[in-house]
């Protein structure tokens, strides 16, 4: 399976731009540059960047721009950025990221990192994580980093990241820069609809920005398509499907018509897929029999919107399966990435879904 050269070049470039949770401004600027080169209209709101082609009603795709990293919270003190005190109000303990916290602390030892200015993205200093542990009292990972000096509270610290390609696999901190690159590729292929890029999804806050955006426009949308990655334990389990869909998550049930349309298109195009909620249900039966704690259905950006609006805003998720989740070595297959691009092109360029007219909120 071969991926487009332009796509790989874009992904390589985007990965080099830092976008730690809560400090995404430099990455937004990079997206603006890419989109304006394609003569698209770009508008930045609080927490949301809107990109519009010549036919905004042709469909709406969404991806978050933030990635995991660290943030200075005091003198010589660094914590996992997504779960610092300022973000705790939007976290309920049932997201996959939160459930993984106490099991992933050892993954970061030896990771090279660098501090940058939270607005401009200008590089400050480089260091290396030498120790990380889960602090029960603070409910977060706390890190020791050698080499960072004089970094004040509030400064973000990103992983030093490069795109690695080996044996038809892509590795980097893919969540969720890969979805941003896919959307750019989709516009290159003729998509003329609307794309929304959100901040602070990893902290569970991006849905608030999306809700404010839709309320600002005074409309609802039940065909929103949210792109992301989906974690699996290893390469073998990733290879069992090309893409991941969901009927629902911990927050609510997704739009059945859109989910069904995605499944139908996957079957037509020969794209294998797993329903993540069904996968988790089966795994939980096995874990119950083994006396292990239950897995969460996960709490996605879309699920939070469904819950908050009682289904007025809905749609479906489309995810690339990966392993090494939330590290700088998260890995996806060429086949899965190509499948997402092909499916989106089929949906929005060649054989568009029948769009329901957006309805005013007070209708």
N, C-alpha and C positions, 0 to 999 in steps of 0.2 A: 504494500500500500504506500503510495507516494502522496505527500502533502504539498500544496502549492508553495513555491519558493517565496512569494510575497507574504503569505501567511506566516511562514517560519521566520522571515526577516522581521515582521511586525512583532511577533511573539518574543523574539530575542531582544528587540529594542524595549518593549514594554516591561519585561522582567527586570531590566536594569534600573527602572525608575522606582524609587521607594514609595510605598503606600501603606504604611502602618496604620492600623485602626485609629481613627481620630486625627490623622495627619495625612490626608489623601490629596491635598490641594495640588501638589506638584504632578501627581498622576492625572488628575483632572485636566491640567494644562496640556499634558502629553496627548490625551484623547482628543482634546479640542484641535490640536495641531493636525492629527491624523484625519479627523473628520472634515476640517475646513479644506484640506487638500483635495477632498472628494466633492467639494462645493456643497456641503450639507450645512443646514442651519443649526447652530449650537447655542444653547442657552443654559447658563448655570444658575440654579436655585440653591437654597440652603439644603445641602445633603443630596441633591439630585442634579445630574446633568442630562438635559434633554437634547437629543439629536433627531432632526426631522428631515426627511427627503421630500420629494414632490407630491407624495400621496400619503399623508399621515394616517389615513384610515385603512391603509393596507395591512396593518397589524402592528402590534407592540411587543418588542422583546426587551428583556431587562437582565442586567447582571450587576453584581456588586463589584466595587473597585478596591476595597480594602483587603489587606493581607495581614496575617499575624506577625507580630514583632514584639519588641519590648518598649517600655517607656520609663524614663527616670521619674521616680516618685519621692526622692529625697536624696540626701548626700550619700553617694556610693550605693544607692539602692535602686534596683531595676525590677520591674514586675512585668508579667504578661499583659500586653496593652489592652486586650479585649475585656479583661476581667478586673480592671482597677476599680476603685470605689465609685468614680463618676459614672460608670456604666452599669452598676449593679441593679439599678431599678428596673431594667428591661430584661433581666435574666431570671429564670425560674428554676434552674437546675435540671431541666429535661431536654436541653439541647445536646447534640452529639459532642460538641466541643467541650462543654462543661463536664460531661460524663467521662471524657478522655483525659482530663487534666492530671489526675493523680497517676496515670499510667504512662504519660509521655514525657515526664520531666527529664529522664535520662537521655532522651533523643537529642538534646541540644548541646551537650558537652562537646567542646571542640569546634563549635560553629563560629565562623567569623562573622562579625557584625559591624555596623557603622552607624554613628549618630548623624542626623541631618537636621537642618532647620525646618520646623514644622510647616512653614508657609512656602518658602522658596524651594525647598528640597536641596539646598546647598549642603554639600558634604562637610562634616565637622571633623570627626576622628574615627579611627578604626580600633576594634578590640576583638577579644575572643572569649566566648563563654567557657568558664572553667568549672562552674558548679551551678546546679539548679535543683531546687527542691520544692515540694508542695507545702505551703504554709497553711495549716488547718485553720488557724485563727483569722487569717486574712482571706481564706478561700481562693488563693491564687498561687501561681508559680513565682518564686523569687529567685533572682539570678545574681551570680557573681561574674563580672566581666573584667578581665585584665586589659588594660590599655586605654580605657576611657577615663579621661580626667577633666574635671571642670564642666561636666554636663549637668545643667541645672534641671530641676524638676519640671516636667512637661516636655522635655526633648524626646522625640521618638528615636528608636534604635532599630534599624532594619537588618535582616539577614543579608550577608553578601551572597548574591545569587547569580547564577549563570544557567542558560539553557543547555542541557546535555542531551544528546541524541545517540542512542545505542540500541541495536537490534529492533528497529521499528518501535522504539519507545521514546517518549519525551519525559524528561525529569527536570524539575525546578520547583519553586514554590508556586504551583499552578493555580491554586485556589485564591482568587478567581480570575486571574489575569488571562487565563486561556479562553474564558468565555468572552472577555472584552475583545480579544484578537479574533475570535470567531465572528462576532458581530461586525467588526470592521471588514472582514472578508465577505460577509453577507452583503454589505453595502456595495463592495466592489463588484459583486455579481449581479447587481441590479435591484436590490431591495430599496424601496422608496418610502417605507413606513417610518415608524417611530422607534427609537431606542432610548431607554432610560438607564442611566448608570448611577448607582447609589453608594453612599458612604456608610460606614459603621455597621455593616451587616453582621460581622463576626461578633459584635457586641449586642446584637439583637435590637438595634435601634433603627435600621434602615427603613423598616416598614412605616415608621412615623413620618419620615421624609416623603416616602411615596404617597402616603395618605394625604399629606398636606398638598402635594402636587396635584393629585386628582381633585381634591376639594377646591383648589385654586382655579382649575379648569371648569369645575361644576359638572363633572361627568362621572359615570361609573364605567367599568370595563370588566366583562366576564370572560375575556379571551386573552388575558395577559399571559405571556410565555416567559417564565423565569429560568435562565440558564445558570448552571452551577456545576460543581464536581460532587461526587458521592463516594464516601470512604468504604473500602473493603479491606479485609485483613491481609491479603497477599496477592501476588501476581496471578496465581491460579484462579482465585475467585473473580478477579477483574476480567480475566479472559473468557469467562462464561457468557458474557453479553457485550454487545456494542454500546448500548445506552441504557440509562436508568430512568424510569417513569415512576409516578406515584399516583395512587387514588386519593391519598390523604396524607397528612402528617399529624403531629400531636395537637395542632391548632384547629384543624378543620378538614372538611372534605372538599376536594378540588372539583372544578366544573366537569361533570361526567362527559358532556359532548366533546369538549376539547381533548380530554384524556383519550376518549374513544377514537377521535380523529387522528391523534398522534400514533396510537397503536395500529390503526388501519394503514397509515402511511408507512410505518416501519415494516409491516408485513409486505406491502406492495414493493418496497425498495429492497427487501431482503435484509433488513437491519434487525438483529436480535436485540431483545430488550428484557429487562427484569423490572417487575413492579416492586419498588423498595419496601413499601409497607407490607406486602405479602411475604417478601424475603425475611423481614424482621419478625413477622408473626411465626413463621416456620422455625427460625432460629430460637425464638423464645420458648417454643414447645420443647426443643432439645435442651435448652439451658435450664428450664424448669425441672426436667427429668434428672439433670445432672446437679441440681441444687445450686445453680449459679444465678446471680442477679439478672433481672430482665433488662433487655435493651430498649432504648427509647425509640419511638417512631421518628424522632427528630423534630425540630421546630424551625421550619423554613420561613424565609421572608414572606412568601405567598401565604403560608398558613396563618401567620400573624395578621396579615391583611384580611383574610377571610374571617377570622375570629373577630377582629375589631369592627368590621363593616357588616357583619351578619350575612356575608356572601355577596354584598353589592359589588365588591371588587374580587374577582376570582380568575381562574384560568388553569394553568398546569405548569409543572416544572419539567425540565429536560436537563439531564445531568450526564456528565462523563464519569464513568467509574475509574477510581484511582486507588493506589495503595501508597503508604508513606504519607498519609494525610497530615496536613498542617506542619510539614517540615520543608526544608529547602530541597528535599529529594522526593517530593510527591511525584508519582509516575503514572502516566496514561499511555495507552497504545495509539499508534498511528490510526489503526482501524476505527477506534472509537471517535477520535477527533474528526476523521474524514466522514464518518457516519453522521455526526452532528451537523457538519457543514452541508452535506448532501440533503439531509432531511429538511433543514431550514430553507435551503434553496428551493426544494420542491414545494414546501408549504407557502412560501412568500413570494417566489419569483415565477415559477413555472405553472403551478396549479394552486393558486391561493385558496385558503380556507374561506368559506362564506362568512363574512363578517356581520355580526349583529350590530345594528346602529347603537352607538354609545348613547346612554340615557342620562338626562339631567338628574342630579342627586335627589331633587325634591319632586321628581315626576310622580 
